[in-house]
Amino acid sequence: MSHLIEDQLISLGIIDKSKVTEFYPRVRDRDDVKVLKCNHSGVIYLSSTNHIAQAYYNDKKGTDYWSSATREEGLKTTFEDDHRRFDQFKELVKNKSYLDVGSGLGGVLDLFKTVAKEIYAVEPQDEIRELLNSLGYKVFNSVENVTVKNIEVITLFHVFEHLTDPLTLLKQLHGLLDAKGKIVIEIPHAKDALLETFKAESFKAHTFWSEHLILHTRKSLESFLANAGFKNIKISGYQRYPLANHLHWLNTGKPGGQNHYAHLRTPTLEKEYEAMLNNIDQTDTIIAIAEK
C-alpha cells in the first residue's frame, strides 16, 4: 500500500529511510499502526496512512468530535486556543480576504470575522459544514473545491498533521493566494520536550494518535513549504502547555497539569519556560508564516 507522506519525506530529502526506526509500538486508538522516527531528521510519522481517507472526516457526526452536544459547548473547549490565535494573527488578517482550512466548530471564524474584509473556510465534516453555512459563513468541503481566488491570508491550525497528501494541498493553497498572500501553519512539534528530553512514556501513549500522521521539525516543515513554492518562510516555536502540565506528566503520567497544578502557575514563570524551550527548540508547537 502507498504511503504518500513517507514518499514525500524521502523525495524531499528530509528523511533517510535507513535511519528510520520504530519509536513507539502503537497509537492510542489503534494497535495496528506503529510510530516511526527518522533518527537523522527527527521527524516522527505513522507506519501507515491507509486508515485515513476523505470519508473518515466527512462522516463524523455532529459535534461528537469535540465531545460535546452542541457547538456552544464545544467552543468552550477551543476557547483558549481560538482567542490566542486571534490575538496572534488579527493584525495579519485585518482588512484582508481570509481562508481558514479545517475550521472545525468555527471559533476562529467568529473572532476573525470582526476584522477580516472577507472570510471563508474549508471543513470536510458534513454536518459541521452545514451548520457553519447556516450561520452565514461560506464553507467549502475541500481545498480543491474552493471557488474564490486571490485570497490574502490562509491559516491551518493543527490541520497539516492530519493530511495524507500534504505537499499537494500546499501547492493548491499556493495557487489560491494573492500575489502578496501569506499562509500560517500551526502544528505539533516532533521535538516536544516531553518526547525529546523527558522521554515520557505515558505521554507517548497518550499523544500518538491515528489522526496525527506526522510530527514535523522546523526543517521538515520549511522543506514542504519551499517545495510548494512558498518564500520568506519564518518558523517559530510556541508552547501551548505550561510547566505545570509537564510536572504533572512526570509526576503522575497523566494530562491536565495546567489545571491540577494551577497553584504552580505564574505568567512570568510560563513566559520564561517557553523562552527556554524555544531556545533549545523543544516547544510543543511550531508555527510557520510564509509568503507566496
N, C-alpha and C positions, 0 to 999 in steps of 0.2 A: 504494500500500500504506500502511496505517496506521502511525503512529509514535507510540505512546501516550506515551512519555517526552517527546518534543518537544511533543506536545499538552498534557500536564500542565504542563510548564515554562511554556508560553505562558498557559494558563488561570490559573495561579497568579501570573502577572505577574512571573515570575523572569527570563525572557529576553525580549529584544527581537529578533524574527526578522530585522528589517532590519539588525541588527548581528552576525548570525551569519555567520562566515566559515570557510573550510577551514583547519584548524590543522595537519593532517598528512595526507598523501595516502592512507594505508592503515594497517591494523593488522598486527601482526607475523605473523598466521596467515591473513590473507585480503587479497587485493588488490582486492576489490570493495566494501570498506567503508571509508569515509573518517572522519576525526576532525574534528569541528566544534567551534568555540568561540564563545560569545557574548561579544563584547568589552565588553558593558555589565556583565554579571553575573560573568564569569569562569568560568561553568560550561562544562565540556567534555563532549561526548557524541558517540555514533556516528551516522553518517548513516542507519543502518538498524538495526532490531532483528529483522527477519524471519528472520534466520539462527538465532535462539534461540527455542526452544519448549519446553514442558514435557518432551517426549520426549527433548530434547537431553541433559538430565541423567539422566533415568530410565535411559537405555540405556548409560550409562558402565559399563565392565566392571571389576569387582573394585576393586583399589587402583591401577589404572593412572593415575588422575587425579593421584595423588601420586608417580608414577614409582617405585613400589615394588611388590615382590612380595607383601608381607604387611602386615597392619595394624601390627604391631610395627615394621617397617622404616619405614613411612610416618609413624608417630608421632615418629620421630627428627627428621623434617624440620619438624614442627609444635611440637616440644618447647618451644622458647624462647617462642613466642607463647602457647601453651597455659598455661604456668606464669606468664607475665607477666599474662595476663588473670585467672588465678585470684587472684594477689596483688592486682590492682587492684580486683576486684569480689567477693571472698569475703565481706566483711562485708555487702555488699548482698544476697547470695544466702543467707547464713546463716539457717537455720531457716525458709526461705521455699519455696513451691512455685515451681519454676523450669522454664522452657522455653527451649531453645536452638534457634534456627531456622537450618538449614543447617549441621548439626553435623559433616558430613564423617566423618572417622575416629573422632570422639568423644573426642578428647584432653581437651577441657574437661569433658566429661561424667564422665570418670574422676576428675577433680580435684574438681569441684563436688559430686559425689555424697557426698563426705565431710562436707559442711556443709549441703547443702540438705535441706529437710524432704521434698520430693517432687521428682523430676526427670523431665523429658520432653524430647523432641526432635522436630524435623522434618528429614527428609533425603530428597530426591527420588530419589537413586540407589538403585535397587532392591537390588543385591547388598550394598551397604554397609548399607542399612537393615536387611536381613535379618540381616546379621552382628551389628549392634548389638542387635537384638531378641533374638538368640540369647545375647547376653551379659547379658541381663536388663533392658535399657533398654526403655522404652515409646516407640517412634519412629513417627511418622506420616509419610505420604508427601507431605502438603501442609498448609498452614495451614488451608485450608477444611475439612479432614477431622479437625482436632484436636477430640477429644470432651471434653476437660477444660475446666472453666471456672474463673473466679476465680484465675487464675494471678497470682502476686505479682511475679515478675521475668521478663522476656523479654529475651534477647540475640540480636543478629545481628552476628557478627564477620566482616567482609568478605564480606557476602552481599547487602546492599542494592543495591550497584552492579551486581549480576547480574540484577536483576528487570526484566522488560519492562513490568510494571504496578505500580510501587512504591506509588502512592497507595492503590490498592485493598487491597494487602496490609497497609499500615499501618492502614487502617481495620478490617480483620479482626483484626489483633493488638490494637488498642484495645478491640475487643469481647470479647476473651478475658481481658483483665486484670481483676483485682480492683479495687474502687473506689479503693484506695490503691496500686495496682500501678505498677511502673516499667518502662521499656524502655531498653535500652542498644544503641546502634548505633555500630559502628566501621567506618570506610570510608577508602579512599584519598582524598587531598585534591587538588582541581584546582589549588591554588596551591603545590604541592610546589616547593621551591626549585630543584630540577633543571629544572623547567619554567619557573618564574616569573622567577628571577634568572639562572640559569646557561644556560638555553635550550639544554640539552644534546641535540643531535640524535641521538646514539647512544642516549641514554636514551629519547627519544621512540620510536625504532624498536623498542626493547625493551619498554617499559611499555604501550604501546597494544595492546590485546588484544580479540579479538572478543567475549569474555565480559564485559568491563568496559564496560557500556553507557553509563555516566555517571560522571563525576567531579564531586563536589559541592564547593561552597564552604560555609562556615558558614551563610551567609544562606539558601542554597537548601535545605539540609538542615532548617534551622529552619522554613522555609515549608512543606515537606512535612509535618513533624510537627504543626505548628499546624493545618494544614488537615484533618488526620486526627483532630483533637480533643485532641491532647496539650497539656499545660500545664507551666509551670515548666521550660521547656526550657533546658538548660545545655550548651553545646558548648565543648569544649577541644581544644587541639592535642596531638598526641603524635608523637614522632619514633622510628620503628622502626629506621631505618638511620643509623648514626653518621657523623661527619665523615670517617672513613677510607673509607667507602663512596663518599661524594661526591668525595673527592680522586681515588679510583681511576677513577670515571666520567670525570672531567675530564682525567685523565692518559692513560688507556688506552681509554676508550669502552666499558668492559666492567663487568659487575656483580661482586659478590663482594669488594669492597674491605675489608669488615669482617674478612675472613679474610686476604687478601693483604697488607693493611697493618695487621695486628694489632699490630705494634710501635708504631704511632702512636696506640693506643687507651689512654685512661685514664678512669676513672669521672668525674673532675672535669671533664675536657675535654668529654666527651659530655653531661654534665648542663648545662654552660654553653652548648654548641652548641644543644642542644634548647631551652633557655630563650630564646636569641637568635632562633631560628627561630619559636618560639611568639610572641614579641613582635612580629615582623613578619608573622605569620600565613602562614608558609611551611613548616610541618611537613608531612611526607609523609602524615600520618594525622590525621583529626579524629574525635572521639568525642562522641556526644550521649547525655545522660541526661535523660529526660523522664517526667512523671507523667501518669496518666490524668486 
